[in-house]
Amino acid sequence: MTYHLAYIAVGSNLGDRLENCRQGLDAIEHSGKSEIQARSKFYQTAPVDYQHQDWFINAAVCIETQLEPFSLLQELKSIEKKLGRQPVGVRFGPRLLDLDIIFYNNRVFETAKLKIPHPRAHKRRFVLKPICDIDPNILHPMLNKNVQALLDELDDADQKVIEFQCDY
């Protein structure tokens, strides 16, 4: 069986945000199809794009998975739904749980339903900072820059990211 490395961003800004993220990560770990290899710290982050909502809790994990990209996407969406995520009314609006594939091996993959690397990852401090906790040298396969360089280049002062003190 072939295994792949993928980086997954997790976030929540409804209800018990930290617990929602923890449950999402536990569900990935217990799926039997993926194993968490590394975890970032948790961060409290300001909303981006749609500003009129509560702050998020965000983190990232590196997983080893036997799933191909579409199957991994289906697994993550299934986890979100099982844990109570409802269809969103507002783009970039509030969500109980969000699990996004950011990187998958070094692949560039684009279809109508899935784009890897995540098309906005390089513009999002709440994605880049947690991934830098895991490995700041991960190369963005389209931009040919590592995630630390991308984070250092961000100039959006509104994207506040504050470490959230908690036990994992």
Phi, psi and omega in degrees: 000138179268135177247149182234151173261131177225148176251126184242130173265140179234141179204156178203144172220022175236144177064216177279089188304314181296314180296322177301315179296315179300316180296322177297316179292320176299320180295322175298312183298323185264009180290338184081359183243347183216150178229130179287126180263327182204150181231147173273177167287167171268147180228145169266128188227143178289146177295148180240145180074289176264103190278337188274066179200168180290159176295158181259161160254129181229154175202180175214154175225153169256126179241152167256125186226149174268356183276141171284165187309311182295320179294322177295316178301315179298319179297315180295318179294325177295318178298313179305313182294316180300327182271004171109007180291134178257159175304139184281143177267325183245128177300132183065019182276189183301146179209144178291319180203136177227123177237114184239138172282121179263307177229151177219108190050223174250025189279149168248125189218126181217121172224180178296330185260343186210130176233126177229129000294160180307130188296341179246004184304318184290351180253004189242109178299324182290348173263312186293318183300310178297322179294325176297329175300323183280308180197103182291350183264005177300130183270129172286117189291344178263325184268347179057038175228150177280163186295330177294318177297318178297319177297316180297331182278344181295134180238016181274099183292342180285345181275077182282134179226117184237129178303135181258112183287117178195162170276145180293000000 
